[in-house]
């Protein structure tokens, strides 16, 4: 079963996507200050681009979890060994 430690690769992907979203937001503020995002349509498109990495992280986490459940690595309703209710 997976762990929640710092060695978990999914946490690295999540952190990278959050950082990418923050960087895109900062770039958006800079572009807005320079007048490149003056219209509301351009600003809306940039806002959507800014949150796309977060949806990508969510999709990656969901798909990884679904694959682990489908292959039997994790099972619904079963806790880690040593926890009450575990086999």
C-alpha positions as CSV (number, residue, x, y, z in Angstrom):
1,X,0.0,0.0,0.0
2,X,1.1,3.6,-0.6
3,X,2.5,5.8,2.1
4,X,1.9,9.5,2.8
5,X,5.6,10.2,3.4
6,X,7.7,12.7,1.6
7,X,8.9,10.0,-0.7
8,X,5.4,9.6,-2.2
9,X,5.7,10.6,-5.9
10,X,2.1,11.9,-6.1
11,X,2.9,14.6,-3.5
12,X,5.7,15.8,-5.8
13,X,3.3,16.0,-8.7
14,X,0.8,17.9,-6.6
15,X,3.4,20.3,-5.3
16,X,4.7,20.9,-8.8
17,X,1.2,21.6,-10.1
18,X,0.5,24.0,-7.3
19,X,3.8,25.8,-7.9
20,X,3.0,26.0,-11.7
21,X,-0.4,27.5,-10.9
22,X,1.2,30.1,-8.6
23,X,3.8,31.0,-11.2
24,X,1.1,31.4,-13.9
25,X,-0.8,33.7,-11.5
26,X,2.2,35.9,-11.0
27,X,2.8,36.0,-14.7
28,X,-0.8,37.0,-15.1
29,X,-0.4,39.9,-12.7
30,X,2.7,41.1,-14.6
31,X,0.9,40.8,-17.9
32,X,-2.1,42.7,-16.5
33,X,0.2,45.5,-15.2
34,X,1.7,45.8,-18.7
35,X,-1.7,46.0,-20.3
36,X,-1.6,42.6,-22.1
37,X,-4.7,41.3,-20.3
38,X,-6.7,44.5,-20.6
39,X,-9.8,42.9,-21.9
40,X,-12.1,40.8,-19.8
41,X,-11.9,37.9,-22.3
42,X,-8.1,37.8,-22.2
43,X,-8.2,37.9,-18.4
44,X,-10.7,35.1,-18.2
45,X,-8.7,32.9,-20.6
46,X,-5.6,33.5,-18.5
47,X,-7.5,32.7,-15.3
48,X,-8.6,29.4,-16.8
49,X,-5.0,28.6,-17.9
50,X,-3.9,29.4,-14.3
51,X,-6.1,26.8,-12.7
52,X,-5.6,24.1,-15.3
53,X,-2.5,22.6,-13.4
54,X,-4.7,22.2,-10.3
55,X,-7.3,20.2,-12.3
56,X,-4.4,18.2,-13.8
57,X,-3.1,17.3,-10.3
58,X,-6.6,16.2,-9.3
59,X,-7.0,14.1,-12.4
60,X,-3.6,12.5,-11.8
61,X,-4.4,11.7,-8.2
62,X,-7.8,10.2,-9.1
63,X,-6.5,8.1,-12.0
64,X,-3.6,6.8,-9.9
65,X,-6.0,5.8,-7.1
66,X,-8.4,4.2,-9.6
67,X,-5.6,2.2,-11.1
68,X,-4.4,1.0,-7.7
69,X,-7.9,-0.1,-6.8
70,X,-8.4,-1.9,-10.1
71,X,-5.1,-3.8,-9.7
72,X,-5.8,-4.7,-6.1
73,X,-3.0,-2.6,-4.6
74,X,-5.5,-0.8,-2.4
75,X,-9.0,-2.0,-1.4
76,X,-12.0,-0.1,-0.4
77,X,-13.0,-0.6,3.2
78,X,-9.7,-2.1,4.3
79,X,-7.4,-0.1,6.5
80,X,-3.6,-0.4,6.9
81,X,-2.4,-3.5,8.8
82,X,-2.4,-3.0,12.6
83,X,-5.5,-0.8,12.5
84,X,-8.7,-2.1,14.0
85,X,-10.7,-3.8,11.3
86,X,-7.7,-4.7,9.1
87,X,-7.0,-8.3,8.1
